[in-house]
């Protein structure tokens, strides 16, 4: 499948605006997004080693760039990880790379995938949509930014997760799909 970087960027931004911010799935996202502090990088790596090079570059960039310029990075690859289980297992490698950079406790990585599935959930469970994105995505977050956001009364992680699950249950699969309905809609996360 050949997807242009522009298409991936448009689809990813639409997902951020309609789901992540629109449904308040991440209460920290709006403030950094409107200040243009969210970096979205589309990787065109043809193999895993090249993708890891992209990850290295983004970790180095976050480490050397003030949060006021780039607070967080989404590293997106539209074709390298079609299978969720493979992508999920790859997170162990990602954790090792973060450690190799000496960034444990400094950068945390959340992952999103079009077929994300919580352990014990069925594939069609709408709550999986909290972690479904149009394309496999690594979200590189600064720990201190997350801590500041939590301290600013966004609630702790457990409360956020529970609220997100309730939001998705209330919305349902039909409501989720309706978020992305428009004539020029591109790739959207499916539930």
Beta strands, then each sheet from edge to edge (+ up, - down):
strand 1: 38-42
strand 2: 72-77
strand 3: 107-112
strand 4: 136-142
sheet 1: 1+ 2+ 4- 3+
end
